Amino acid sequence: MAEIIWRRATAADLSRIVEIYNQAVIHGIATDDDKQQTVASRQRWFNSFDNHHPLLVIEKGGQVVGWVGLPTFWPHPNFSQSAEISLYIDNHFQHQHLGTATLHFIDRQAPQLGIKTIVAYIYERNQPSQQLFKQNDYHYAGELTNISHIRGEFRSLETYLKNF
C-alpha cells in the first residue's frame, strides 16, 4: 500500500485542488457552489491560508489525491483558536480510508497549530461525510436549517465539532 503524505499546499498545487473540488461541485451534495470553479476564482481563498490555519494536500503514490483546509472559523481574534475544516478526496481515491487517515493526522496537528476547536459544516444530504466525522469523534452540534440556496432549492447544514 502506498504511503500517505500530508504537506502544505503550494501555488503549483492549486490547479489540482480546484480539479478535486470541482468533482464535488458536479456531484452536488458537498459544496456551496453550483458552478465549477477556476484557479483564478480560488486564488484569494488559497491566499487566505497561513501557518496557523493551513491548507494541506494529501499525496498517495506520488500524486495529489485530496486536500484538507483549516481556514479561520470566524474573523475575530477571540476565535483564533478555532478552525473550520474542509476535506475533499478525488473521486478515484474515495473509499480507501484517506478521510479517516487525514482526520487522524489533523488530530495530531491541531495542538501544534494552536487549534482548540474544529468545526465541520456538512450538507444534510452528504451522509458519507457525516458518517466520517461522527466515526472520528466529532459530535453533532446542530443544524442550520435552510441556510443556503443552491441549484434552486434551500439546503441545510449539519454542524459537527471536535475539541482538543
N, C-alpha and C positions, 0 to 999 in steps of 0.2 A: 504494500500500500504506500502511495506517495506521501511524503511528509507535507504537513500543512504549515505554512509560514504566514505570519501576520506582519506587515510592515507599514510604515507611514506612506500614504499616497503621495505621489509626485505629480507634477504637471503632465508628465508623459502618460500617466495612468488615467487621466480624465476622460479620454475618449472611450476607454474600456468601461469605466464606471458608468458613463452615460448609456452605453450599449446595454449593460446589465439592467440598469434602471428602466430603460425603455421596454425591456421584456415584461417587466411588471406593469408598465403603463398599458401595454397591449392586453395583458391578462385581465386588467380592470378591477381587481379587488384589493389591491395593496397600496395604491398611491393616491395622492390628491390630484394628480394630473390626469387629464383625459386626452392630452395630445403628447406625442413623443417630444422629448427634449433634445437640444443640441448642445454641443460643447460650449458654444458662446452663451447660451441661456443658463448654463450651470456654472459659469466661471465665478460669479460673485459668491454663490453658495460655496464653491470649492475654496475660495479665498477666505471664507469666514472661519475655517478650522485653524487651530493653533496647537501648541504643545499641551495645553490643559484640556482642550476639547478637540481631540484628533479625528482625522479621517484615515482609516486603515484599509488596505486591500488584503484580500485573502488569496494566497497563492497555493496551488497544488500542482505538482508535476511541472513546475516552472512557468505556469500560466496563471494569470489573474482570473479567479473563478467566482469572486464575490467581493463585497466591501461592507464595512461597518463604520458608521459615523456616530460620534458622540457630541453633537452640537450643543451649544448653550441652551439650557432649558428655558430660561426667561432672562431678558436683558436688564436685569437689576443686580447690583452687587451682592445682595443678600441671598441670591440663588446661585452664586458662583460654584458652590459645591454640588450642584445638581446638573444632570445632563439628560438630554433626550437620546434615544437610541434608534438608529435606522440600520437595518440589516437586509441585504439583498444578495442572493446567490443565483448565479447563472442557471437557467432552466436545465441545462445539460448536466449540472452537478448537484441538483437537488436530490434529497433522499439518500445522501451519503454521510449524514451526521455532521456536516460542516457548520450548520447553525448551532447545534449543541456545542461543538468544539469551540466555536467562536464566542459563544456566551460564557463558557468556562474561562477562555482567555481573557475576556473583558472583566470577569470577576476578579482575576488576579491583577489586572492592570488598574482597576478603579482606585484602590487605595493609593497607589503610586502616583496617580494623576490628581489626587486630592478630590476625587468624586465620592460623595457620600450617598447620593440617591440617583438612580437611573429610572427614567420614565419612558415607557413604550406606549405609543398610540397605535392601535391596530383596528382596522375597519371591521365592522361586525360580521362581514361575510368571509373574512380571512381566517377561517378556522385553523388551518395548519400553523399559522404564526401564533395564534392564541395558544394553541397546544404547546408549541415550542417554548414560549415564555413561561407558561404555567409549569411545565416539566422542569424548568430551570429556576424554580423558586421565586418567580415574580408573582406578586399577589394582585388579584383583581381589585382595582380601586374605584371603579365606577364607569358610567357611560356618559359620553357627551352626545346626547340624542339629537339626531337630525342636524348636525352642526355644519355639514358641508353639502354643496350641491354639485354633483358630478354626473356627467352624462344624462342630464335631465331629471335626476332624482336626488332627494335628500338622503344622506348617509350618516350613520352614527359611528363614533369612535369608542372602542373599549380602551380603558386605561389600565396599564399594569405597572407596578412599581417594584423596585428592589432597593433595599437599604444595605449599606456596607458598614 
